[in-house]
C-alpha cells in the first residue's frame, strides 16, 4: 500500500469517512486477489461493504474473479452476501456467470439468495445456464441441498 511512517511506533487505525479512492483500492484488491491489501484497508477503517458508483462491492469483485480466500474473509467479517449492484447483480450472479464453483458454494452456504433476479430478470442459475456452465448448476443444487439439510431454508 506504500504507507510510510516517520516514527517507529505503531499507529492505530482511526475510523474515518471512506473516500472514493479507498473504495477503488478495496475493489481492486478484491478483484486482483490481494488479501493483504483488503485486510489493510479494513484495518484502516474502510467498510468492506463499500460500493463504487456502479454499486459494486469487494464481494462482487472477489466473487467474479474466483478469489475464494477473499470471499471467505469478507463473509467472516459480516458483509452483505445479497448486495446488488446497479444492474441488480449479486456476487452470486457474478460467480455463476464466471464458473467459480467454490465461490458459488461459499456464497450459498453463507445464505446468498439463489432466486435473486437482476435487471435482465435472470437468476444466478439462469446466468450459469446461459453461459453453458452446467457444473455451476450442479454446484448450486448441491449447496442448496446442504443448506436445507442444515435446517435453514434458502430463497
Beta strands, then each sheet from edge to edge (+ up, - down):
end
